[in-house]
Amino acid sequence: MLWTRYLVILFGLLWPLQINRHAAAFEEEQLIGWKGETYNVKQISATSPQSTGPWIETVSWVPRAFIYHQFLTPEECDHLIELAKPKLERSMVVGTDKDLIDDIRTSYSASIGYGETKVVALIEERIARWTHLPIRHQEPMEVLRYVNGQKYDAHWDWFDDDEVAKAKGSNRMATVLMYLSDVDPKAGGETALPLAIPLDRDTQSVDGRGYSECAGRMGISIRPRKGDVLLFWDMDPAGHVPDRHALHASCPTFFGTKWTATKWIHNTPYR
């Protein structure tokens, strides 16, 4: 009958649309984070794509903190270390009138100029793409070396009012901490965020996992892994209000050598 033929034609037209809609819904469910989800470290196996290539792990929303695994290649890490070695000097802390040497920070560091080499320029561009903050908001890169128990006690990277005035109204909005070397799990050297609220207290707990006393107190601690990068936000998304949960420390490195590189990014152009 004629009406039966019309139903068959109509069904044939609508069926592919139904399949496509289900396919689109399935693809949406794979977009981790659009509903606020994050990767569960319990579910990451040695054969999963995240373990064999670069991937981003959310570790906290308070403060906003993320680890970009394998952000740097081993060759890029080694390049930054070699650039820094001839320039190393005792690390300073920011003061109201001038930078000072203080026992809260005992590492040695070296400043790397903007685009000093092609590798440096490419890393700066990559950081800008990831953070969505322009290169002109970045401070020069600082490479740090920690040995023989050297550390940096708990501190904030954002400036107080006097320091903001010194910086002509500019403040640090985000910290990008690049790990340039591996550190033995028993050697300490963790990055501790004692006021951070972990997403999963079971998987991110340091209990029974061999962390140092400095890292095992509260909050979140990250072990250095060559090529990984920790990004945490020092201010609210508008870049106006400092986030006190962004308190952090570099735990003492008891043996071996820990190398890192830091990019502080401001809420206004820095250069």
N, C-alpha and C positions, 0 to 999 in steps of 0.2 A: 504494500500500500504506500501511497505517496507520503503520508505523515511518518511512517516508519523509516523511509529513506532519508527524510529530513533529520530525524533523531540520530541516525547513524552518522550523517555528515557532521552534525553539531558535536556529537561525542568525539569524532575524529579531530575536530578543531580544538576542543577544550582539553583533551587528554594531555597533549604535550605541555600546555600551560601549567597543568596541575603538577606534572613531573618537575618542571623547571622551578615551580614555587617551593616544592619540597627540597630540591637541590639547593636553592638559595638559602632556605632556612637552615639546612645542614651546614652550609658554609659559614653562616652567621655564628652558629654555635662554636665554630672553631676559632673565632676571633677573640682570643683570651684578653680580657681587660675591658671589653665594651660594657659589661655589666658590673665591673669592679672586681672581676676574678683575678687571680694570679696563678702562676705555675706553682704546683705543690712539689716541694723538693722530694717528698716521699715517692712521687710517681716518675721521677726522672731516672731512667736506667742508663746503663752504659751504651745501649744501642739506640737511644732516642736521639732525634736530630739536635736537641738542645745540648747534648753532651759532646757532639762531634763537630759543632760549628758555633759561630757567634750567636748568642741569645741573651735576652734581657730578663733578669729576675727582679721582681718587686720584693723588697724586704721590709718595708714599713711605709705606712701612710702618715705617721706622726713621729718624726718629720717624714716628708716624702723622700724616700731613699731607694735607689735601684743599683743593681750590679750588672754591668754590661760585660758578660763573659767573653774573653778572647777579642776584646776591642782593639788591642795592639798585637802586632805580630812579634815573635821573639826577636827578630832583626831590628824592629823599631825600638824595642826596649833596650837592647844592647847599644843602639846608636845614641839614645839619650844619655845612657850611663857614660859612654866614652866622651860625649860633649861636656859632661859635667865634671869629670875627674880633675882636669887642670884648674878648675875654678872654685873648688870646694873651700868654703869658709864656715866658721861657726854660725849656726842659724840664729836669727834675731827674732824678737817679738815686737809687734807694733806698739809704739808709745804715743802719747799725746803730742809731744814735741819732736821726738825722733825715735827711730827703732833702737831697741836695746838688747843686750845679751842678758838672759835670765835663765836660772837653773830649771825653770819649768820646761824649757826646750833645750835639749842638749845635743841635738843632731848637727850634722854639717850639711850645707846646702849650696847650690849654685843656680844663678839666674840664667835662663836661656832666652836670648832675644827673639822678638817676633820674627817668624819666618827665617830664623838663623840658618837653617838648611832646608832643603826641599822636603825632607822627612818631617821636620818640625812644622812647616807650613801645612802639610797634608793632615797632620794630627790636629792642628788648630782648626782647620776647616771641618774635620770630622766631628770635633767636639761641638762646633757651632750648629751643625746639622742635627746632632742628637739632642742638644739642649734647647734648640730653637731660639737661641740667644746669639746676636751678631758677634763676629770676631772682635769688633772694636770695643765690646764690653769686657773682653778678657784682659786680665793682668798678664805680664810675661810669665812664662812657665818657670816653676821652681822645682829643681831636682834635689831630693834629699837622700842622705845616707845615714843609716842607723847601725851602730856596732857597740859591743861591750856595755849593754844595758842602757844605751841612749834611748830617749823617749821624748814625748811631748804630752804634758799633763792635760787634763780635761780643760777645754776652752771653747769659745765660740769664734767663728770666723767673721761674723758680722761686726761692724764697728758700733761703738757707743756714740753718743751725741758729739763729744769733743773730737773723736776721730773722724766722724762724718764731716765735721766742719773743716778738718785738716784736708780731707779728700774732696773738698769743694762740693759737698752735698751728695756724693756718690757712696753707695754702700754695697757690700758683697751680698749677692743674691743666691749664688749657688757655688758649691765646691765640687770639683772634679778631681778625684784622687786616683792616679794611675799606679798600679803595682808593676814594677819593672823587674822584680826578682821573686823567686819562691823563697819561703822561709820555712825551716823545719818546724813541724807542729809543736815540738817541745821547746822551741826557742822564743816563744812569745811573739811580740811584734804585731799583735792584732790591732785592728782599728775598732775601738769601742765607742758605741753611742749609748751611754748609760741611761738616758731619759727616753730613748726611742721605745715605741710600743710595737712589738713584733706582730706580724700577721698571724703566725702560728706558733704558739708558745712551746709546743711539743717539738716541732722540727727545727726551730731556731734556738732552743735551749742549749746552753753550753755545758750543762751538768753531765759529768761523766765522759766528756769528749776531749779531755786533755788540754783545755784552754788555760792560760795563765791566770793568776789571781786577779790581775788588773782587768782582764776581759770577762771574768766570771761573776761579776757583781750583779749587774742589772742590765736591762735593755737588750741591745743587740751587739754582737761582735763579729767582725769579718776577718778571716785569715787571709793574708796576702797570697795571691796566686799570679804568677807572671802573666801579663797580658790582660788581666781583668781590670775593670775600672769601676770605682764606687762614685756615684753621683748622689749628693744629698742637697736639699734646698735649705738655705739659711734664712729665707724670708718667706712671707706669704706669697701667693701667686701674683698679687699686684705689685710686689716689690716694695712694700711700704713698712710692714710690721715684721721685726725679727722673730724667728721661731726659736724659743728657748729649748725646745726638744732637740735642736741640732747640736747640742753640746757633744763634743767628741774628743777622743784622746788617741795618741799613738802609744800603745803599751810598750814597755821596755823590750828591746831585742837582746836576749841574753847571750846568744852565740850565732856565728855566721854574720852575714851582711844583708840588711834589708834596704832596697832601693825603691823609692817612689818618685812620682812627679805630680805636681799639683797645678791646677788651673783654677784661680778664683775668678768668678764672673760677676760683674756688677749690674746693678739695676739701671744704670745710665752708661753712656760711652765712657770708657776709662782713659783712652789715649788722648 
